[in-house]
Amino acid sequence: MSQPTDSQIESAYRQCASLTRAASSNFYIAFLSLPKELRRAIYATYAFCRLCDDIVDEPETGRDPSIELDKVELSLSGPYLGEYATNPIFTALPHAIDQFDLDTKYFIDVIDGCRMDIGTDRYETFDDLRIYCRRVASAVGIICISIFGNRSPEAVRYADDLGIAFQLTNILRDIQEDYQNGRVYLPQQDLKRFGVSEAELAGETPSDSFREMMRFQLNRARRYYESGERVIPMATRGRQCLDLMCGFYSRILAKIEACDADVLSQRVNLSTSEKLSITAGVGWRWAIRSVIR
């Protein structure tokens, strides 16, 4: 495949934006706060991650997810080559990688994290789970902070922690859905420690032991937020976007805390009014900061 034209690149970015809008209202709202060049690079990154997730979670009939991920990695290492060369993601993403000098190592980490979902459905310890979180979430955070203008070791460390915080929030929210799909991300060591059986994850009434275990998990996630949020002022651009993403995800964590960790009888989500409230609050906060400067 020959090098894409400018119009083909623009079209590919638009398709990545559409994919992002269809897949994630929370992230899409946050991304709207970015200037165009940053926003479209983030769209391409998100669309890439969505592709990898869908290959594993929604495999096409007759296609081996492991082989498909290999093809994605080939297209990543050799832009415009391989079976995915005609996918708009692999027109937009190489352009974003070149424009922002992104390290493809972190995109490969995402692929490797998705590979873990093929061969692993339980994690014995939190250290084991953290490897997964770093691949599927922290790697994305590090890509984002690179696009937002800071590659210092300190910024990378905080972006790593923020990615873990986001992924832990997803895990705590989606416990029952994941269990129904044959996966338990909660460390087995923690379930045993608090006397929670896997069978309880399929129920609708959380026990006292389950709530106690969840409070432990929520406190762990909160500590990662407290560390990870330090990356926001370190970005040279896109700070409002980071603030919004933290606002959305930390609110989900707060809602789980507010219902005393009952994620079995309900799925904790943000309402439209809550999203608007968070968006308005962050926007107002950044508007005041710009005036003060």
C-alpha positions in Angstrom: 0.0 0.0 0.0 1.3 3.4 -0.9 1.6 6.3 1.4 -1.8 7.8 2.1 -2.8 11.3 0.9 -3.6 14.1 3.2 -7.3 13.7 2.4 -7.1 10.0 3.2 -5.4 10.8 6.5 -8.1 13.3 7.4 -10.9 10.8 6.5 -9.2 8.2 8.6 -9.1 10.5 11.6 -12.8 11.3 11.1 -13.6 7.6 11.2 -11.5 7.1 14.4 -13.5 9.9 15.9 -16.8 8.2 15.0 -15.6 5.0 16.5 -14.7 6.8 19.7 -18.0 8.5 19.9 -19.9 5.3 19.4 -17.8 3.3 21.9 -17.3 5.7 24.8 -19.4 8.7 25.8 -17.2 9.5 28.8 -13.9 9.6 27.0 -15.4 11.3 23.9 -16.8 14.1 26.0 -13.4 14.6 27.6 -11.6 14.5 24.3 -13.8 17.3 22.9 -11.9 19.7 25.2 -8.7 19.1 23.2 -7.4 21.2 20.3 -7.8 19.5 17.0 -4.2 18.1 16.5 -4.2 16.5 20.0 -7.8 15.4 19.8 -7.4 13.4 16.5 -4.2 11.7 17.8 -6.2 10.6 20.9 -9.1 9.4 18.7 -6.6 7.2 16.7 -5.2 5.9 20.0 -8.5 5.1 21.4 -9.8 3.5 18.2 -6.6 1.3 18.2 -7.3 0.1 21.8 -11.0 -0.5 21.0 -10.0 -2.6 18.0 -7.7 -4.8 20.2 -10.4 -5.1 22.8 -13.0 -6.1 20.3 -10.8 -8.7 18.7 -10.7 -10.5 22.0 -14.1 -9.8 23.5 -16.2 -10.0 20.3 -14.2 -12.3 18.0 -15.5 -12.8 14.5 -16.7 -16.2 13.6 -13.8 -18.4 12.3 -11.1 -15.9 13.4 -8.6 -16.7 16.1 -8.2 -13.7 18.4 -4.5 -14.5 19.0 -3.7 -14.6 15.3 -5.7 -11.4 14.7 -3.7 -9.6 17.4 -0.5 -10.8 15.7 -1.8 -9.2 12.5 -2.5 -5.9 14.4 1.0 -5.9 15.7 2.4 -6.5 12.2 0.4 -3.5 10.9 1.7 -1.5 13.8 5.3 -2.3 13.2 5.0 -2.0 9.4 2.5 0.8 8.7 0.4 0.4 5.5 1.3 -3.3 5.4 -0.6 -6.5 6.4 -4.2 -7.4 6.5 -5.2 -4.3 8.6 -3.5 -1.9 6.2 -6.8 -0.8 4.8 -8.3 -0.2 8.2 -8.6 3.6 8.8 -7.0 3.2 12.2 -3.7 2.2 10.5 -3.9 5.3 8.3 -4.5 7.7 11.1 -2.4 6.1 13.9 1.0 6.0 12.0 0.5 9.7 11.2 -0.2 10.5 14.9 2.9 8.4 16.0 5.1 10.3 13.6 3.6 13.7 14.5 4.1 13.3 18.3 7.1 10.9 18.1 5.2 8.3 20.1 6.9 5.1 21.3 5.2 2.1 19.7 6.3 0.0 22.7 3.2 1.2 24.6 0.9 0.2 21.7 2.4 -3.2 21.8 1.9 -3.3 25.6 -1.8 -2.8 24.9 -1.8 -5.7 22.4 0.0 -7.9 25.0 -2.5 -6.9 27.7 -5.4 -8.0 25.4 -3.5 -11.3 24.8 -3.6 -11.8 28.6 -7.4 -11.9 28.3 -7.1 -14.8 25.9 -5.0 -17.0 28.1 -5.7 -15.7 31.6 -9.1 -15.6 33.5 -7.8 -15.4 37.1 -5.1 -13.5 38.9 -3.6 -14.9 42.1 -2.2 -11.7 43.5 -2.5 -8.0 43.0 1.0 -7.9 41.7 -0.2 -10.2 38.9 -3.2 -8.0 38.2 -1.1 -4.9 38.1 0.8 -6.2 35.2 -2.4 -6.6 33.3 -3.6 -3.1 34.3 -0.3 -1.5 33.2 -0.6 -3.1 29.8 -4.2 -2.3 29.0 -4.5 1.0 30.8 -1.3 2.5 32.0 0.3 2.2 28.6 -2.6 4.3 27.2 -2.1 6.9 29.9 1.6 7.1 29.0 0.7 7.6 25.3 -1.7 10.3 26.3 0.8 12.2 28.5 3.3 12.0 25.7 0.8 13.6 23.3 0.0 16.2 26.0 3.7 17.2 26.2 5.6 15.5 29.1 7.7 12.4 28.9 9.7 12.9 32.1 10.1 9.8 34.3 8.0 11.5 37.0 5.1 12.2 34.6 5.3 8.6 33.3 5.1 7.2 36.8 2.0 9.3 37.6 0.4 8.4 34.3 1.1 4.8 35.1 -0.7 5.1 38.4 -3.7 6.9 36.9 -4.1 4.1 34.3 -4.1 1.6 37.1 -6.8 3.7 38.9 -9.0 3.8 35.9 -8.7 0.0 35.2 -9.4 -0.9 38.8 -12.5 1.3 38.6 -13.6 -0.7 35.6 -12.9 -4.0 37.3 -14.9 -3.0 40.4 -17.8 -1.7 38.4 -17.9 -4.8 36.1 -17.4 -7.6 38.6 -20.6 -9.4 37.7 -20.4 -8.9 33.9 -16.8 -10.2 33.9 -17.8 -13.2 36.0 -20.6 -14.1 33.6 -17.9 -13.9 30.8 -15.7 -16.4 32.7 -13.2 -13.9 34.1 -12.5 -12.8 37.7 -10.1 -9.9 37.9 -10.3 -9.5 41.6 -7.1 -11.2 43.0 -7.8 -14.7 44.3 -5.6 -13.8 47.3 -8.0 -11.0 48.3 -11.2 -13.2 47.8 -9.7 -15.8 50.1 -8.5 -13.2 52.7 -12.1 -11.8 53.1 -13.9 -15.1 52.7 -15.7 -14.3 49.5 -16.5 -17.2 47.1 -16.6 -16.7 43.4 -20.2 -18.0 43.4 -21.2 -14.9 45.3 -20.1 -12.7 42.3 -23.1 -14.2 40.4 -25.6 -13.2 43.1 -27.6 -10.1 43.6 -27.2 -9.5 47.4 -23.7 -8.6 48.6 -22.7 -10.2 51.8 -20.9 -8.3 54.6 -17.7 -10.1 53.6 -18.1 -8.9 50.0 -18.7 -5.3 51.1 -15.6 -5.5 53.3 -13.5 -6.9 50.5 -14.8 -4.1 48.2 -13.9 -1.4 50.7 -10.4 -2.7 50.6 -10.4 -2.6 46.8 -11.9 0.9 46.7 -9.2 2.2 49.1 -6.5 0.7 46.9 -8.0 2.4 43.8 -8.3 5.7 45.6 -4.6 5.6 46.5 -3.8 5.2 42.8 -6.0 8.2 42.0 -4.3 10.3 44.6 -1.0 9.6 43.0 -2.0 9.6 39.4 -3.8 12.9 39.5 -0.5 14.6 40.1 0.2 14.1 36.4 -2.5 16.7 35.4 -0.5 19.9 36.1 2.6 18.3 34.6 1.1 18.2 31.1 2.0 21.2 28.9 -1.3 20.9 27.1 -4.5 18.9 27.4 -4.8 19.3 31.1 -8.5 20.0 31.1 -9.0 16.7 29.2 -7.0 14.8 31.9 -9.0 16.6 34.6 -12.3 15.5 32.9 -11.3 11.9 32.6 -10.2 11.8 36.3 -13.5 13.5 37.2 -15.6 10.9 35.3 -13.8 7.9 36.6 -13.3 9.0 40.2 -17.0 9.8 40.3 -17.8 6.2 39.3 -15.6 5.1 42.2 -17.4 7.5 44.6 -20.8 6.1 43.5 -19.6 2.6 44.2 -18.6 3.8 47.7 -21.9 5.6 48.2 -24.0 2.5 47.5 -21.8 0.6 50.0 -20.1 -1.4 47.2 -23.3 -3.0 45.9 -22.2 -3.6 42.3 -24.1 -7.0 42.2 -27.7 -5.8 42.1 -27.0 -2.8 39.8 -24.4 -1.5 37.4 -23.0 1.8 38.5 -22.9 4.3 35.8 -22.9 8.1 35.4 -26.1 9.7 34.4 -26.2 12.4 31.7 -26.8 15.1 34.3 -23.8 13.9 36.3 -21.6 14.0 33.2 -22.8 17.5 32.4 -22.2 18.6 36.0 -18.6 17.3 36.0 -18.0 18.8 32.6 -19.3 22.2 33.7 -17.4 22.1 37.0 -14.1 21.3 35.3 -14.7 23.9 32.5 -15.5 26.6 35.1 -12.4 25.7 37.1 -10.1 26.0 34.1 -11.8 29.2 33.0 -11.1 30.7 36.4 -7.5 29.6 36.3 -7.0 31.2 32.9 -8.4 34.5 34.2 -6.2 34.4 37.3 -3.2 34.0 35.1 
